[in-house]
Amino acid sequence: MGIMKRAFGRLATSTDELEAEELRGDAAAHACPPIAQQADRDVVTVHGVLRTVTLRPRGGVAALEAELYDGSGTVTLVWLGRRRIAGVDPGRHMTVEGRLSCIDDVRVLYNPRYELTQ
């Protein structure tokens, strides 16, 4: 009976919840703790999928911004002085590393080191 209950539970789960569960598993497979558990000023390594990539000037300087989601939360990645980075596109999976800043409860990594995956 437990198998049927689990199978029915998965059928009743929304697509967003299934995607989040899959992304959390993917982050764990890359030995990365959840974004939601990271604290301000920590040096972190996180893994997820890019939801958005936009060009947004900051103080007159070009800045490429991307939102990385791992199923537990998001972090905004900001590359100052960059207009485009090859391979950094929505839907792309990547692992990033840097010092986490929390600005108005928004997690941000400035000029993170990154590795494109998948």
Number of C-alpha atoms within 10 A of each C-alpha: 5 7 8 9 10 11 10 11 10 13 11 9 10 10 11 10 12 14 13 18 14 14 21 23 16 18 23 15 11 14 12 19 18 22 23 13 8 19 14 15 12 11 13 18 22 23 30 30 24 22 15 16 19 15 15 16 15 12 7 8 11 16 22 21 25 24 19 28 24 29 24 16 16 21 23 20 23 22 19 16 14 16 15 16 9 5 12 19 16 15 13 16 22 21 19 19 17 19 16 22 20 15 9 6 8 11 20 23 23 17 19 18 12 15 13 13 12 5
